[in-house]
Amino acid sequence: MKITKKITGSLLVFFMGIMSMVAETPPSPPMGSPRALPPPPPPRGFPIDDNIYILLVIALLFGAYIVYESKFKTKTPI
């Protein structure tokens, strides 16, 4: 009985949160302009490709660590 009350309560809170997100009115545009324009992109481009080489090195090191650790966990025949 306790489990069904917990599940029911959790689902109720979840759906109430979803309803509050969907039921909100969209924000109105600023009074100065009839139509709000998005901001211009930064002059150098988006920073998503900054330090990509460092991320690749970290990913390779992490992959090597996982492979190295899995070698110790597997049993080798004598």
HELIX and SHEET records of a PDB file:
HELIX    1   1 LYS A    2  VAL A   22  1                                  21    
HELIX    2   2 PRO A   47  ASP A   49  5                                   3    
HELIX    3   3 ILE A   52  LYS A   73  1                                  22    
END                                                                             
